[in-house]
Amino acid sequence: MRRYLLARLAQTVLVVFLSLTAVFGMVRLTGDPVLLFMPMDIQAKDVNEFRERLGFNDPLAVQYARFLGDAVRGDFGESLRYRRDALGLVLERLPATLLLAGAALALTLVIAVPLGVVSAVRRDSAFDHVSTVVTVLGQATPGFWLGLMLIYVFAVQLRWLPT
């Protein structure tokens, strides 16, 4: 059991490390992060000053080491868009996210589990075949498309919810 837990912990550390590396690389692939959030008419000296303040003038290896060290401490920096602590922004939206996750779990328990039980009890019946087709279609439908269709039905057509 101990070996299994250590193996899973090692896998978790590897996945986190690779994820952080991918995030660091993708941010650098999008171009100069400083130029993405500065006005177009900014002067070069201001860009260099901002780049120096954020540490983007350091070698890439130093930036990467600083990024990993900060991430291990839970410091994900300041959001350049909102000018606030990035972790604070995430925590600010946490209650709405938990509410949405709770609603999804409740729907699963109220609808999906009973349908699955009835489908298992009445194997090879018409109900089983219909529920299997509906389930496969539900899993195959892209989430963004389903979201747009739900907005169209409940907000535009029925006017039950705001868009």
N, C-alpha and C positions, 0 to 999 in steps of 0.2 A: 504494500500500500504506500509506503514511504517513497519507494522508487517511482511509482506512478505519479504521486503528487509532485515530486521533484522534476519529473519529465514534463508534466503539464505546466509547472511554473517556468521552466526553461523555455518551453514553447511560447508561453505568454510574453516573456521578456523579449524573445526574438521577434514576435509579431509587433510588439510596441516599438521596438527599435527600428524595424523595417518601415513601419507606418510613419514614424517621426522622420526617418530618412526620406521617404517619399514626399512628405509634406514640405520638408526643407528644399528638396530638389524641384518640386513643382512651383514653389514660390519663386525660385530663381529662374525657372524656365519661362515664366510669364513676362520677363523683362525686369528692368530695374524697379524694385518695389517703391523706391522713393518717387520716381517719376509718375507712377500710377496714381498717387494721391496728391500730387502738387498741381497747382494751376499751370496752364500752358505758358503763361507769360512770366514765369518765375525766372529770376536771374541765376546764372551759373554759380555764383558765390553762395547764394542761399541754398541751392541744391547740395553743394559740397558741405556746407555747414550742417544741414539736416542729415546728410549721409554720414558725416562724422559723428554726430550726436547719437545716431542709431547703431553705429558700429558697422555700417556697410562698406567702409573703406578698408576694413581689416581683411587679411587673407581669408579665403573661403573656408579653410580648415579651422581657423580661429572662430569664425562665425558659426560653423557647424558645432564645434565643441561648446560654445556659449549657449547655442540653441538647445542642445541636449541637456546641459547642466541646468538651464532654467526650466526646461520641461520636467526634469526629475523633481525639482523643487515645487512644481505646480505653477510656475510663473510663465504664462503664455504671452506675456507682453501686453502692450497697449494696442487696442484696436485703432488702426490708422483712420478708419472711416468714422467711427463714433467717438474717438478721442477718450476712450475709457478703458479700464482694465478688461481684457478679453474674458477672463474667468468670471468676472462680475456680470458681464453681459449674458453668459451662459446660465449662471445661477438665477439671474433675473427672470429668464424665460422658463425656468424649471417647473414652476407650478402649472403652467399651461400645458407643458409637455407631459407631465405626470397625469393631468386630467385627461388628455387625449389618449394616453396609453391605457389608463383605467377604463375609459369608454370602450376602447378596442377589446380589452380583456373581458369586459362585461358582455359585449356583443358575442364574443366567442363562446363564453360560458352559456349564454341564454339561447343562442341560435345554433352554432356549429356543433357543439357537443351533443345536444339532444338529437339533432339530425343524423349525426354519425352513429349514435347508439341505435336509433330506429333503423337506419340503413344496414347496420350489422345484424340486427335481429331478423329483419326481413330480407335476407340475402337473395339476390337474383330476382327480386320483385321489380315492378314498374317504379316504385318509390326509390329503390336502390339505384336503378339505372338513371333516373332523372336527377337524383341528388349527386351522383357521380359526375354527370355531365355538367351540372351547375358548378360543382366544386372545381372541376378542371378548367372551365371557362373563367371562373373567378381567379384562379391562380395564374392563368395565362394572360389575363387582362393587365396591361401596364397601369401602374398606380397613377401616373400623371393623367392618363386618359380617363380613368375611372373618376378621378377627382374633378376633372373638367365636366364630365357628364353629370356628376352629382350636383355640382354648382349650377349647371344649366337647369336641371330638373327642380331642385329645391329652392333655388334663389330666383331664377329667371321665370320659369313656368309657374311654379306653385306660389312663389313669393313668401315662403315660410321663413327663409333665412336671408340675411344681408349678403350681398356679393362681396 
